[in-house]
């Protein structure tokens, strides 16, 4: 019997599964994150977390008397099920006496491409689109200066956000290749910041190491310090952050004053996403799901698992919508890219990087340095043939079911 592994797929397209078979003679290690099977929160549990924020009075009391409300939410590069959370926020605002015409939603796109109506529906639900105006943030215009961080980063923020006297953010905490962990104030910076501010945040010369700081690397992270300062300048009132399980379901909610709520959420996230490090593997399979449209993030946990003598990595990057448009780091031609164009280099001991994508997108190849190591394949049978041709019986393999949000300290 073959080693059969079932992996989550298509977070925003019906949540399907991919069944892959590996040879029965292989020694296969499944590397799950600690919280992979944590149960999905029920609606009353989400309501309780939202209504009673950490470090603040009940939301309906805190919101009473506010004139203009903005609800900032994360975009399609995050798996957050915002539509499960927002109805409870709106219920509290209604109880505070805030009328619908005082509320607007803004997508924290940062330097990502704009969302369209179908994206908004997936994120927020049809009811929200029918009742409230929903907008994309543009980093290229209509931002106002709010202050300068100790690191010297000029913070300019969406003017519509800044005109509101009640600012609520909804997102999730997951490991991030530059900020260590997402969530918290990252919804503000870079989420609703100006382009020049986002460039300054990401600029390698201001970082401890380089553009990629590392998944889970949050201590002494200069970007995180900028983000925390920006939150105070902006006056974000309440942040609601989810932790997600292997299927992207809401497994925990941390809502409240941004600083203590994020501290509590981060402490839980460190344990939740932590994954025992696999080492000395001939083959490493990195599945992406939560951030399949930013698939290279799955390589950070995969590469260190390959044995020093050499092995192969398979990146499963099924994203029907393609890789996210990134105006700062993405490719915009065979030889041109954003101002801080990101290209990852496979380590010397990675003999082949096989990218499996059932939705072909050749341009996504430009997120990796030009090398013959990269092989793009659209059929799992062809992936298996490549692996079997290079690896015999007793091959040691590791599978990361959620490589894009897993991290290891080993």
MOQUI-V700138 format. One record per run of one state. SS is the DSSP state (H for helix, E for strand, C for the rest). FROM is the first residue (numbers start at 0). TO is the last residue. Records with the same first field share a line. If there is no record, write none. Layout:
# MOQUI-V700138
SS->FROM-TO, FROM-TO
This chain:
# MOQUI-V700138
C->0-1, 9-14, 22-25, 30-41, 51-52, 54-57, 63-67, 74-80, 95-98, 108-110, 112-115, 124-124, 131-131, 136-141, 148-152, 162-164, 172-173, 176-178, 181-182, 187-191, 193-193, 202-202, 206-220, 234-236, 244-248, 256-256, 272-272, 274-279, 281-281, 287-290, 306-309, 316-324, 326-329, 331-335, 337-342, 344-348, 356-360, 368-372, 377-378, 390-394, 400-401, 405-405, 407-409
E->2-8, 15-21, 26-29, 53-53, 68-73, 102-107, 111-111, 132-135, 142-147, 153-157, 165-171, 174-175, 179-180, 192-192, 237-243, 249-255, 273-273, 280-280, 282-286, 305-305, 310-315, 325-325, 330-330, 336-336, 343-343, 349-355, 367-367, 373-376, 395-399, 406-406
H->42-50, 58-62, 81-94, 99-101, 116-123, 125-130, 158-161, 183-186, 194-201, 203-205, 221-233, 257-271, 291-304, 361-366, 379-389, 402-404
